[in-house]
Amino acid sequence: MKQKLRQLALRITLITFLIGLIACQSTSSVKKTRVRAAHSNWVEEHFQTEIVNIGLERLGYQIEKPKEIDYPAIYLSVANGDLDYSAGSGEKAHEAYFNNAGGEKKLERVGVLTPNLVQGYQIDKKTADKYKITNLGQLKDPKIAQLFDSDGDGKANLVGCNPGWFCEQIIDHQIKAYGLEDTVEHNRGQYIVLLADVITRYKQGKSVLYYAFNPHWISTVLKPDQDIIWLEVPFTSLPESQKNLTEKDTTIEGKNLGFALDRQRIFANKEFLAANPVAKRWFELVQIPTEDMNVESLYIKDGEDSPEDIRRHAKEWVENNQELFDSWLEEAKKAQGI
């Protein structure tokens, strides 16, 4: 009897040792893994990346300083294994970038980092009300277009976005599709600089026409239905990579804004995800509400835009959402039994 008890005790000890060894190996494999991320020069993406990386750090990963790379180069770098992930994927807007980098053979979109991304064209409400402008197609009329002429050439100046974001390609496509080439000029460049000029003109009482993206601080400075209105488009027309999208996709709250309602998602190297189930599960869980992104965007506009500022904002966001954040961490750990 004593012999059997000793054998049972030995078995329990051995099983306990093996379980502990497996757990240690799992934890060790995480701690030895360095994670390489990248974001564009769009400062709000720095904030998102910091929050994702804080979670990875607390899961035991070693985080390299994120690189700043323009689109579509980020997709190629992640697909080729030079980077592991990026938090800046517009699911519909970047479909061409995703596919051209190798698509699902090399990349995988994971989770929904920020839902409900809205894009479209906005003008000041004063001009809209006075001239009864509700649709971008009305700018085909030279007299209407001239209201938004800021450089004296007779054409409306439509403030666009950074080259590489893909929205600039949609704007170019739609100007042609709606027959606006003779009356509308697309001003592209650094979005933040262009918006500063929009705000200056608005404060001077001048008419403004610009591409808008939400979440972004512009919607807290020029408020929809109070300072500005969203313009509808004559019909849905998008570049080849989005030809499958319909009016249903581009209609938001009863208005056809011309751009599809989108979602910001993490995209990662497929081999990295396969080798790191804990990181993958973390990517699937973490989410930053649109409202919080607008708050961060306003901080940035007000000058809190240094790497140290962004890191502090990210830590504060984690503290303000600590219970939820911790629940995501605990769930992610289960992916490898940590």
C-alpha positions in Angstrom: 0.0 0.0 0.0 2.8 2.4 0.9 4.6 1.5 -2.3 1.5 2.4 -4.3 1.1 5.7 -2.5 4.8 6.6 -3.1 4.3 5.8 -6.8 1.2 8.0 -7.0 3.0 10.8 -5.2 5.9 10.5 -7.7 3.5 10.7 -10.6 1.8 13.8 -9.3 5.1 15.4 -8.7 6.3 14.6 -12.2 3.0 15.9 -13.8 3.3 19.1 -11.8 6.9 19.5 -12.9 6.0 19.0 -16.6 3.1 21.4 -16.5 5.4 24.0 -14.9 8.1 23.3 -17.5 5.6 23.8 -20.4 4.3 27.0 -18.8 7.9 28.3 -18.4 8.7 27.4 -22.0 5.6 29.3 -23.2 6.4 32.3 -21.1 10.0 32.2 -22.2 9.1 32.0 -25.9 7.1 35.2 -25.5 9.8 37.0 -23.6 12.4 36.2 -26.2 10.3 37.6 -29.0 11.0 41.1 -30.3 8.1 42.9 -32.0 8.6 45.4 -34.7 5.8 47.8 -35.6 5.4 50.7 -37.9 3.0 53.6 -38.4 2.7 56.4 -40.9 3.4 60.1 -40.2 -0.3 60.4 -39.3 0.2 61.2 -35.6 -3.0 59.6 -34.4 -1.5 56.2 -35.5 1.4 56.7 -33.1 -1.2 56.8 -30.3 -2.9 53.6 -31.4 0.5 51.8 -31.8 1.6 52.8 -28.3 -1.6 51.4 -26.8 -1.1 48.1 -28.7 2.5 48.0 -27.7 1.8 48.6 -24.0 -0.3 45.5 -24.1 2.4 43.5 -25.8 4.9 44.7 -23.3 2.7 43.5 -20.4 2.4 40.2 -22.1 6.1 39.8 -22.0 7.2 40.8 -25.5 10.2 43.0 -26.2 9.2 46.0 -28.2 11.4 47.8 -30.7 10.9 51.5 -31.3 8.2 51.7 -34.0 9.3 52.9 -37.4 7.6 55.7 -39.3 6.9 54.6 -42.9 4.5 55.9 -45.6 1.8 53.9 -47.3 1.9 51.6 -49.2 5.5 50.8 -48.1 4.3 49.7 -44.7 2.3 46.8 -46.2 5.3 45.6 -48.2 7.5 45.7 -45.2 5.1 43.7 -43.0 4.5 41.2 -45.9 8.2 40.7 -46.4 8.8 40.1 -42.7 10.9 43.2 -42.2 8.2 44.3 -39.7 5.6 42.3 -37.7 2.5 44.5 -37.7 1.0 47.9 -38.1 -2.1 49.4 -36.5 -3.1 51.6 -39.4 -5.0 49.5 -41.9 -8.2 51.0 -43.4 -10.0 47.8 -44.2 -11.7 49.1 -47.4 -9.5 52.1 -48.1 -6.3 50.1 -48.2 -7.7 47.0 -50.0 -5.4 47.6 -53.0 -2.3 48.1 -50.8 -3.1 44.8 -48.9 -3.6 42.8 -52.1 -0.6 44.3 -53.9 1.7 43.3 -50.9 0.7 39.7 -51.2 -2.8 39.6 -49.7 -3.9 36.8 -47.5 -0.8 34.6 -48.4 1.5 37.0 -46.5 -0.8 39.2 -44.4 -3.7 38.9 -42.1 -6.0 41.6 -40.7 -6.8 41.0 -37.1 -9.5 42.5 -34.8 -11.2 45.9 -35.2 -9.0 48.5 -33.6 -11.3 51.5 -34.3 -14.8 51.1 -35.8 -16.9 53.6 -37.7 -14.4 55.6 -39.8 -16.4 58.2 -41.7 -15.0 60.2 -44.8 -16.5 62.6 -47.2 -16.7 66.2 -48.3 -17.7 69.2 -46.1 -18.5 72.8 -46.7 -19.3 75.7 -44.3 -23.0 75.8 -43.4 -23.3 79.5 -44.1 -22.5 79.0 -47.7 -24.5 75.8 -47.9 -27.6 77.6 -46.6 -27.3 80.8 -48.6 -26.8 79.0 -52.0 -28.8 75.8 -51.1 -25.7 73.5 -51.7 -26.2 69.9 -50.6 -24.4 67.9 -53.3 -20.9 67.9 -54.6 -22.3 67.7 -58.1 -23.6 71.3 -57.8 -20.0 72.4 -58.2 -20.2 71.7 -61.9 -21.8 75.1 -62.0 -18.9 77.6 -62.4 -20.7 80.2 -60.3 -21.1 77.8 -57.4 -17.5 76.5 -57.8 -16.1 80.0 -57.7 -17.4 80.5 -54.2 -14.7 78.2 -53.0 -11.9 79.6 -55.1 -9.0 80.5 -52.9 -6.2 81.1 -55.5 -8.0 83.3 -58.0 -8.1 80.8 -60.9 -11.9 80.6 -61.0 -12.0 76.9 -59.8 -13.1 75.6 -56.5 -10.2 74.6 -54.3 -11.0 71.3 -52.7 -8.6 70.6 -49.8 -7.6 66.9 -50.0 -5.3 64.7 -48.0 -1.8 63.3 -47.9 -0.6 61.4 -51.0 -0.4 57.7 -50.1 -3.5 57.6 -47.9 -5.6 56.5 -50.9 -8.3 59.1 -50.2 -6.5 61.3 -52.7 -7.0 58.6 -55.4 -10.8 58.5 -54.5 -11.0 62.3 -54.8 -9.3 62.4 -58.2 -11.5 59.6 -59.4 -14.7 61.3 -58.3 -13.8 64.7 -59.7 -13.6 63.0 -63.1 -16.6 60.8 -62.5 -18.8 63.7 -61.6 -17.6 65.9 -64.5 -15.9 68.5 -62.2 -12.5 68.7 -63.9 -13.2 72.1 -65.4 -14.5 73.6 -62.1 -12.8 71.9 -59.2 -9.1 71.7 -58.3 -7.8 69.1 -55.9 -5.3 70.6 -53.4 -3.2 67.7 -52.0 -0.4 67.8 -49.4 0.1 67.6 -45.7 -3.5 67.3 -44.4 -2.7 69.1 -41.1 -1.2 72.1 -42.9 -4.1 72.2 -45.4 -6.6 72.1 -42.6 -5.0 75.0 -40.8 -5.7 77.1 -43.9 -9.3 75.9 -44.0 -9.8 77.0 -40.4 -8.2 80.4 -41.1 -10.5 81.0 -44.1 -13.5 79.9 -42.1 -12.7 82.3 -39.3 -12.4 85.1 -41.9 -15.9 84.3 -43.0 -14.9 82.8 -46.3 -16.3 79.7 -47.9 -14.5 76.4 -47.4 -14.6 73.0 -49.1 -12.5 70.1 -47.8 -12.1 66.3 -47.5 -13.0 65.3 -43.9 -12.1 62.2 -41.9 -13.6 61.2 -38.6 -12.2 60.5 -36.0 -10.1 63.6 -36.2 -9.9 66.9 -34.4 -11.4 68.8 -37.3 -14.9 67.6 -36.3 -14.4 69.1 -32.8 -13.4 72.5 -34.2 -15.8 72.7 -37.1 -18.9 70.9 -35.9 -21.2 69.0 -38.3 -24.7 70.7 -38.7 -23.5 73.7 -36.7 -20.4 75.0 -38.5 -20.3 72.7 -41.6 -22.4 70.2 -43.4 -21.5 66.9 -45.2 -22.1 67.0 -48.9 -23.8 64.2 -50.7 -22.4 62.9 -54.0 -24.4 62.4 -57.3 -23.9 58.7 -57.2 -21.4 56.1 -55.9 -18.3 55.9 -58.0 -15.0 54.5 -56.7 -11.6 53.4 -58.0 -11.1 49.9 -59.5 -10.0 48.4 -56.2 -13.3 49.3 -54.6 -15.6 48.6 -57.5 -17.5 46.0 -55.5 -18.8 48.7 -53.1 -22.3 50.0 -53.6 -24.4 53.0 -52.6 -25.4 51.0 -49.5 -21.8 51.0 -48.4 -21.3 54.7 -48.9 -24.6 55.9 -47.4 -24.3 57.0 -43.8 -27.4 58.3 -41.8 -29.3 58.6 -45.1 -26.6 60.5 -47.0 -24.5 59.1 -49.8 -21.1 60.6 -48.8 -19.2 58.8 -51.6 -16.8 57.0 -49.3 -17.5 53.7 -47.6 -17.9 53.5 -43.9 -14.7 51.9 -42.8 -12.8 50.2 -39.9 -9.3 50.6 -38.7 -7.7 47.1 -38.2 -4.3 45.8 -37.3 -2.6 43.9 -40.1 0.3 41.6 -39.4 2.8 39.2 -41.0 1.1 35.8 -41.3 4.1 33.8 -40.1 4.5 36.1 -37.1 0.8 35.5 -36.1 1.2 31.7 -36.5 4.3 31.8 -34.2 2.8 34.1 -31.7 -0.8 33.1 -30.7 -0.7 35.4 -27.6 0.0 38.5 -29.7 -2.6 37.4 -32.3 -5.2 37.1 -29.6 -4.2 40.5 -28.2 -4.6 42.1 -31.6 -8.1 40.5 -31.9 -9.2 42.0 -28.5 -7.8 45.5 -28.2 -10.2 48.3 -29.4 -10.1 52.1 -29.1 -13.5 53.9 -29.5 -13.9 56.6 -32.1 -14.7 59.1 -29.3 -11.4 58.5 -27.6 -9.5 58.9 -30.9 -11.2 62.3 -31.3 -10.0 63.3 -27.8 -6.5 62.3 -28.6 -6.6 64.1 -32.0 -7.5 67.3 -30.2 -4.6 66.9 -27.7 -2.3 66.6 -30.7 -3.8 69.7 -32.4 -3.2 71.7 -29.2 0.5 70.9 -29.4 0.8 67.7 -27.3 2.3 65.8 -30.2 5.8 64.8 -29.2 6.7 61.0 -28.8 6.7 61.6 -25.0 3.3 63.2 -25.1 1.8 60.4 -27.2 3.3 57.8 -24.9 1.8 59.6 -21.8 -1.6 59.8 -23.5 -1.5 56.1 -24.2 -0.6 55.3 -20.6 -3.4 57.5 -19.4 -5.9 55.8 -21.8 -4.8 52.4 -20.4 -5.3 53.7 -16.8 -8.7 55.1 -17.6 -9.7 51.7 -19.1 -7.7 49.5 -16.7 -10.3 46.9 -15.9 -11.2 46.3 -19.6 -7.5 46.4 -20.6 -6.6 43.8 -18.0 -9.4 41.6 -19.1 -8.0 41.6 -22.6 -4.6 40.7 -21.3 -5.9 37.8 -19.3 -7.8 36.5 -22.3 -4.8 36.9 -24.5 -2.6 34.8 -22.1 -5.0 31.9 -22.5 -3.9 31.5 -26.1 -0.6 29.9 -24.9 -1.4 29.0 -21.4 0.6 31.7 -19.7 
